[in-house]
């Protein structure tokens, strides 16, 4: 868990046909990461139930974040649809009023709808 493989300088400088006999493990030499004592104690305290609870918390957090993202997109889509519908209704109302001024039959219908 605390081992990282880094390519050694010798294997990085070696030609590509020298794969068989280099003696260097795949991935390069092994380098150890040293954690401070605080982290050693934290790792030592972890048990299967604690790790399972932590896993559940992380899953719930990811799920809540996905739901929040979905609801935010739904809210934005709803606002956009409402504004677009209002703009379309306003535009069609203006067009209908303009037509009603020029066509007598539509003018009578518009007077009936608007009421005066």
N, C-alpha and C positions, 0 to 999 in steps of 0.2 A: 504494500500500500504506500510506502514512503520511498519507493525506488523510482527514479526517472532515468531513462536511457538517453544519453547524448552521444553523438558520433565523436569518436576520438580523432585527434589531429592526424594520427598516422593512417587511420582507415579513410579519412576524408581526402588525404593526399594520395592514397594508393590508387593505381590504375584499376579500371573496372574489371579486368580479367583476373585479378588477384582475389577472387571470392572464396576459394576453397581452403587455403591454408593460412589465413590471417590469424586465427585464434581469438579474434574479437567476437563477442556475442552479437547476435543480430540486434541492431538498434544502437550499437556503440557501447562504450564503457558504462558501468553502473555508477550512478552518483546518488548519495543518500541525502534526503532532505531531513534536517534536524528541526523538530518541533520543540518549542519551549515547554517547560514542565507543566504550565497551565493546560496546554492542549493534551499532554499525556494523561493528566488527571481527568480531563473531560472525556477523552476516548475510553479510559478505564471505567468511568461511571456508566457508560451506555450499556443497556441491556436490551434484549429482544423486545420487551413491552415498550420501553422508552423509545426505541427506534421506530416501532410500529406506530406509536402515538405521533411522533414527529413526522412520519410519512403521511399520516392522515391529515395533520395540520397543513402540510405543504399541498396535498391534493385539494383540500378545501379552499386554500388560498388561490390556487390556480383556477379552480372552478368558479369562485366568486369573481375573479378578474375577468374570466371569459364571459360570464353573465353580464357584468357591468359594461363590457365593451359592446356586447350585443344590444343591450338596452339603450346605450348611448347612440348607437347607429340607428336604432328604431325611432328614437326621439327625434333625431335630426331628419330622418326621412319623413316623419309625420309633419314636422314643422314645414319642411320644404313642400310637401304635398298641399298643405293648407294654404301657404302663401301662393303657390302656383294656381290653385283652384280659385282663390280670391282675385288674383290678377286676371285670370281667364274670365271669370264672371263679370268683372268690371269692364273688361275689353268688349265682351259680347253685349253687355248692356249698352255701352256707348255705340256700338255698331248698330244695334237694334233701334236705338233712339235716332240715329242719323238716318237710317232707312225709313223709319216711320215719318220723319219730317218730309221726305220726298215722295212717298207712295201713299195716296189717300186711304187705301184699304188697310194698310199697316198702321196708318195714323189713327184710324178708328179703333183698331185692335189694341194699339198701345194706350189709347185713352181709356179703353175698357180695363186693361191690366193695371195701369197706374192709378186710375180713378180720378182723372181730372186734368 
